[in-house]
């Protein structure tokens, strides 16, 4: 039984709920492993046509968990005064990229149902999914971009929202509102909070009317445009750049403060520096 997820299957729709509301559904190795298990099973289950991924609590997901016990790679930076070993870091980041590329190739339709914050690493989950329905209060961005690095997919932003908007979001590390995300084509629909569940379910039910083998073909035909542009090559180059970022003075200073005064102090200092 999963410990970080809830699941429900009805009418050909599998709903997976990220269930760490007390941690704002931050991504951990356990959560990602459990999500992979559920998706691997769903890929082979003819009773599943569509997957909805949603979250418990007030936030969809605030990104990767920054605490040592749930750190996503093998080297916790606060334990390395002069920086993590870069070649090992590259291997870890590449393995994380492989996880997301594997999800990109999931044969069936994935809809993300987003309420509240969808930040940093959560943007990777969003990027490799097919459709997004968000509440009016949802926000999207990468606040860690100024000091902690770039997730290896770079959220597919250059392809999804265009180069100009992608650079703006990366350079400023600001968040965009649901309406701005809709205008930028990052998401598909915006719904009032009280109608979010209904709107997402209605979209899933509509998609589920299409025969599942046809959905597989339709998804592959659309994804081919990205794959034929060698999207994977670009993401692997970004993985190496992320490892370089992890050697930067600003990154080292953040985790020096974590080591000396704790995570809360480091986040307060980030806000002071970057807003």
N, C-alpha and C positions, 0 to 999 in steps of 0.2 A: 504493500500500500504506500502511495506517495505521502511524504510528510510536508511538502511545501505546496501541493496542488490539490484542487478538488476537481472531479470530473463528472460529467453527466452526458449520456447519449440518448437522444430521442429524435424521431422523425429524420433520421440520416444526418443529424447535426450533433457533433461532439463538442461540448463546451468544456474548456479547460480554464480553471480559475487560479491565478497566482494567489497564494494564500499566506502571505507574510505581511499582513496589514500593519502590524506593529513596527515593521522595518520599511514601510512604504514599498513593499514588494521588491526590495533590492535583489539583484541577481546574485546567486551563489553557485558554486560548483554543484551542490546537491540539487538545487532548483533546475539548473540547466540539464543535469543528467536525467532527472525525473521527467522533464518536458520532452527530452529526446525519446525516452522510453514510450511515452504516451503517443507521440507522433509516429514512431516506428511501427507501433501496433496498429494505429489508425490507417497507415498507408496500406496495410495488407487486409484491412477489414472492409469487405464489400458493403457493410451496413453504414459506413461513414462516407458522406459526400463532401461535407463542409466542416471545418473546424473554427470555432469561435474561441479566441483567447482574450480573457478579461481578467480583472483583478478585484480582490476584496479590499474594502477600505476607501480612503479618500484620494489615493494616488494610484495611477496605473502602474508605474514603476519609475524609481528615481535613478536607475542605472545599476552599475556593479557595486556590490557591497564593499565598502572601504575598510572594514575591520579585518584584522589579521586572521581570525578563525574562519572567515568566509572569503578571503582574498582569492581572486579568480585565477592567478598564476602561481607558480611554484616558489617564487621569491617575494617575500613581503618587504617592500622598499625601506620601511622604517628600521629594518634589521641590518641595513647595509649603509654604513656611514659614507662610503665613497661611491655608492651607486650599485645597482644590481649588475650581475654578470651579463653582458649584452648578448652573447650568443645563446645563452640559455633563455634569456628574455625573448629573443626572436623566435625560438622554437615554441615557447609558450603562446606567444601572440598568434603564430601561424596555426597552432592547434585550435585556438579560439576562432580564428577565421574559418577553418575547416568546418567547425560546428555550424557557423552561420550559413556557409555555402551549402552544406548538407540540407539545412532547413529551406534554403532557397529552392532546392531541387525537390522538396516534398511534393508529391504528385497532385495533391488535392488542394482545394481552395482554403485559404486561411484568412479569417477576418479578425482584426484587432478591434476590441471595444474599449475605448480610452476615456477614462474620467480623470480629472486632475492632472498632475504632473506626469509627463512622459519624457524623461531626460537621459542624456548620455547613453549608456549601454542599452537602455530601453529602445533607443532609436535604431539599434541593429535589429532587434526583434521586429520593429515596425517595418524596416527596410525590406526584410526578406519575406514578409507577409504579403498577401495579395491586395487586400482592401482594408480601409480603416473608417470606422464610424466613431466620432468623438463627441463628447458633451461640450456645451458652450463654455464651460469652465476649464477645458483641457488646455495644456501648454506644452510646447515642444522645443527642445534645445539641448545644448551641450555646454553647461556651465563649467565643466572641467577642462574645456579646450584651452584655457589660458595657462594652465599649470600642470595638468596630469596626462595630457596626450590626446591622441585621436584614435578612437576605436577603428579596427582594421578595415571595416567596410566603408568608413567615412559616411555611414548611414545611407550610402548610394545617393547622397544629396546631389552631386553633379548631374546625375541622370534623372532623378525624380523631380527636383525643383529648379534645375538649371544652374549653370556655373556662377552667374552673378549672385543669386540668392544664396547659393551654397557658400561662396566666399564670405558674404556678409555675415552669415550665421557662424561660420568658423572663426572669423577674425574678431567678432565682437563677443562671442560666447553668450549672446542674449537668447531669450526664449521668444517664440512666436505664439500668438493666440490661436485658438481654434479657427477663427474666421480667416486669419492670415494664412494659416496652414492650408485651409481649403482653397484660398485664392492661389496659393503656390503649387497646388496639386500634390501636396504631401499626404492629404487625406481625401476621402470620398464624400463624406457627409458630416454635417454638424446637427446635433439634436439637443433640445432642452434636456437637462439632467434627468428629469422625471420620465422622459420618453426614450432615453438612450437604450435601455434594454429592449424595448419594443421595436425600435428602429433597426437595431442590429439583428434581432431575430427575424424580422420581416425580410431583410436583405438575404440572410442565410437561407430562409425557406424558399425564397424566389430562386436562388442559385441551385438549391437542392432539387428543384424540378427538372433540371437538366440531367440526363443520364451521366453517371459518374465517369464512365469511360470517355465520354465526350468532354467533360470538364478537364480530364487529364490532358487530352489533346489540345484543348483551347489554352490551357495554362502554358504548356510547352511551346506552343506557337508564339505566344507573347514573349515568354522568357528568352526565346531564341534570339530576339533582337538585341538583348543585352549581352547574351553569351557570345554572339557573333562579333560584338564590338570588343571582345576580350576583357570583359568586366573582371574576370578572375585575375588576370595579370595586374590590373590596376589595384585591386584590393591587396594582392600580395606585396606590391611595392609599398602600399600604405602601411602594411604590417612592419616592414623594415623601418619606415619613417617613425612609426610609433615607438619602436625600440630606441631609436636615436633620441626622441623626445624624452624618454625616461632617463637619459644621461644629462639632461639640462640642469643648470643651476636652480631654476625655479622649481622643478620637480623635486630635486634633492632637498631644497629648503622646506618645501611642504612637509615631506616625511621626516625631516630633522625636527620640525616642530611637533609632529605626531609623536616622535620618540621621546621628546623632552617634556611636552606639556599635554599630549593627548589629541585625539581627533577633533574634538570640539574647538580647541584653541586654533588648530590649523584651519578649520573652516571659517572661523571668525576672522583670522588674518587674511584669508583669501578674499572674503567680502570687503575688508578694508582696502585691499590692494586693487581689486578689480570691480567692485560694486556688485 
